[in-house]
């Protein structure tokens, strides 16, 4: 199907998209009403140096709890896509947000350097309510070392391919020597 031929501003497509957006907004409003933390920033940009790598990004929401701990909330418009409370503990993106808090890396908003954790908030999917997956506070030194190691690996001239749970959605499967689609990259004629 050629989606470009469908006018998404009219008819059933528009109606469907509006209903989906309304569901997501309702889930967010219900979550927000129950949330006890105070919002201190939206789309807050951060930047910090880790070795020779510059880590930059923006956090959807910065919130502070009654103890002064900073929480980062990353809004997701899709479903949970298999993200469990256990797997989110290893989520390096959330850990990177927490590192930005710990290292005072936020540019315009200085919420403090005591990270209480980070959260993925899924608004899509079939769940009746927003699905939150919370990463507990992480060690800044450990996260910094892990990101530094990854940055050095990215700067290297050779990449070691590894099979993992993200292979299914990897954007470079077609050139990965461990995938059937990518074998032609290394096969000799």
C-alpha positions as CSV (number, residue, x, y, z in Angstrom):
1,X,0.0,0.0,0.0
2,X,1.2,3.5,-0.7
3,X,0.4,5.5,2.4
4,X,1.2,8.8,0.6
5,X,-1.9,8.4,-1.4
6,X,-4.1,8.4,1.6
7,X,-5.2,11.9,2.8
8,X,-4.7,11.6,6.5
9,X,-6.5,14.9,7.2
10,X,-9.9,13.5,6.1
11,X,-12.2,10.6,6.6
12,X,-11.7,7.5,8.7
13,X,-7.9,7.9,9.0
14,X,-8.3,11.3,10.6
15,X,-11.1,10.1,12.8
16,X,-9.0,7.1,13.9
17,X,-5.9,9.2,14.6
18,X,-8.0,11.7,16.7
19,X,-9.5,8.8,18.7
20,X,-6.0,7.4,19.4
21,X,-4.7,10.8,20.4
22,X,-7.6,11.4,22.7
23,X,-7.0,8.0,24.4
24,X,-3.3,8.8,24.9
25,X,-4.2,12.2,26.3
26,X,-6.7,10.7,28.7
27,X,-4.1,8.1,29.9
28,X,-1.6,10.9,30.4
29,X,-4.1,13.1,32.4
30,X,-5.0,10.2,34.6
31,X,-1.4,9.5,35.3
32,X,-0.6,13.1,35.9
33,X,-3.5,13.5,38.4
34,X,-2.1,10.7,40.5
35,X,1.6,11.8,40.2
36,X,2.8,13.3,43.4
37,X,6.0,14.8,42.0
38,X,6.3,18.5,40.9
39,X,7.0,19.3,37.3
40,X,10.0,21.6,36.9
41,X,10.9,21.3,33.2
42,X,9.6,20.1,29.9
43,X,11.8,19.1,26.9
44,X,14.9,20.2,28.9
45,X,18.2,19.9,27.0
46,X,21.3,18.5,28.5
47,X,24.9,18.2,27.4
48,X,28.0,16.7,29.1
49,X,31.4,15.4,28.1
50,X,32.3,11.8,28.9
51,X,35.9,11.3,27.9
52,X,36.1,12.5,24.3
53,X,32.4,11.9,23.7
54,X,29.7,14.6,24.0
55,X,26.4,13.2,25.4
56,X,23.5,15.5,24.4
57,X,19.7,15.1,24.4
58,X,16.5,16.3,25.9
59,X,14.3,15.0,28.6
60,X,10.5,15.1,28.1
61,X,9.8,15.9,31.8
62,X,11.9,16.8,34.8
63,X,10.1,16.3,38.1
64,X,11.1,16.7,41.8
65,X,9.7,14.7,44.6
66,X,9.1,16.0,48.2
67,X,12.6,14.9,49.2
68,X,14.2,17.0,46.4
69,X,15.1,14.0,44.3
70,X,15.0,14.6,40.5
71,X,13.1,12.2,38.3
72,X,13.1,12.1,34.5
73,X,10.0,10.9,32.7
74,X,10.3,9.8,29.0
75,X,6.9,9.8,27.3
76,X,6.3,7.0,24.8
77,X,3.4,7.2,22.4
78,X,3.4,3.4,21.7
79,X,2.8,0.4,23.8
80,X,5.2,-1.2,26.2
81,X,6.8,-3.3,23.5
82,X,7.9,-5.9,26.0
83,X,9.7,-3.5,28.3
84,X,9.4,-4.9,31.8
85,X,10.3,-3.4,35.2
86,X,13.3,-5.7,35.2
87,X,14.6,-4.8,31.7
88,X,14.2,-1.1,32.3
89,X,16.8,-1.3,35.0
90,X,19.4,-1.8,32.2
91,X,18.0,0.9,30.0
92,X,21.1,3.0,29.1
93,X,19.0,5.9,27.7
94,X,17.3,6.4,31.1
95,X,20.7,5.9,32.9
96,X,22.1,8.7,30.6
97,X,19.3,11.0,31.7
98,X,20.1,10.3,35.3
99,X,23.8,10.9,34.6
100,X,22.9,14.3,33.2
101,X,21.1,15.1,36.5
102,X,24.1,13.8,38.6
103,X,26.6,15.8,36.6
104,X,24.5,19.0,36.4
105,X,24.4,18.7,32.6
106,X,21.0,20.3,32.0
107,X,21.6,23.6,30.2
108,X,18.7,25.9,31.1
109,X,17.1,24.2,34.1
110,X,19.2,23.3,37.1
111,X,16.9,20.9,39.1
112,X,19.6,19.6,41.4
113,X,22.0,16.7,41.2
114,X,20.2,14.1,43.3
115,X,18.6,11.6,40.9
116,X,15.8,9.5,42.3
117,X,15.3,7.5,39.1
118,X,13.8,7.7,35.6
119,X,10.6,6.4,34.1
120,X,9.3,5.3,30.7
121,X,5.6,6.3,30.5
122,X,3.8,4.3,27.7
123,X,0.6,6.0,26.6
124,X,-0.3,3.8,23.6
125,X,-1.0,0.1,23.4
126,X,-4.1,-1.7,24.6
127,X,-3.7,-1.0,28.3
128,X,-6.5,1.0,29.9
129,X,-4.1,3.2,31.8
130,X,-0.6,4.6,31.1
131,X,2.0,1.9,31.8
132,X,5.0,3.2,33.7
133,X,8.3,1.4,33.9
134,X,10.6,2.9,36.5
135,X,14.4,2.7,36.6
136,X,15.7,3.0,40.1
137,X,18.5,5.5,40.8
138,X,21.7,4.4,39.1
139,X,25.3,5.0,40.0
140,X,26.7,8.0,38.1
141,X,30.3,6.7,38.0
142,X,29.2,3.3,36.7
143,X,26.9,4.8,34.0
144,X,29.7,7.2,33.0
145,X,32.1,4.4,32.6
146,X,29.7,2.3,30.6
147,X,28.9,5.3,28.2
148,X,32.6,6.1,27.9
149,X,33.3,2.5,26.9
150,X,30.5,2.6,24.3
151,X,31.8,5.9,23.0
152,X,35.3,4.4,22.5
153,X,33.9,1.4,20.8
154,X,31.9,3.6,18.4
155,X,35.0,5.6,17.6
156,X,36.9,2.4,16.8
157,X,37.7,1.2,13.2
158,X,36.1,-2.2,13.9
159,X,32.7,-3.1,15.3
160,X,32.1,-6.5,17.0
161,X,28.7,-7.8,16.0
162,X,26.7,-9.4,18.8
163,X,23.3,-11.1,18.9
164,X,20.9,-9.6,21.4
165,X,17.2,-8.8,22.0
166,X,17.4,-5.7,19.8
167,X,18.4,-7.5,16.6
168,X,14.8,-7.8,15.5
169,X,14.5,-4.0,15.2
170,X,18.0,-3.2,14.3
171,X,18.5,-0.7,11.5
172,X,21.6,-2.3,10.1
173,X,20.6,-5.9,9.8
174,X,21.2,-5.8,6.1
175,X,25.0,-5.4,6.7
176,X,25.4,-7.4,9.9
177,X,27.5,-10.5,9.3
178,X,25.6,-12.4,12.0
179,X,22.3,-12.0,10.2
180,X,21.3,-13.9,7.1
181,X,20.6,-10.7,5.3
182,X,24.1,-9.3,6.0
183,X,26.2,-12.4,5.3
184,X,26.8,-11.2,1.7
185,X,28.9,-8.4,3.2
186,X,31.6,-10.9,4.3
187,X,31.0,-13.8,1.9
188,X,33.6,-14.3,-0.7
189,X,32.7,-15.1,-4.3
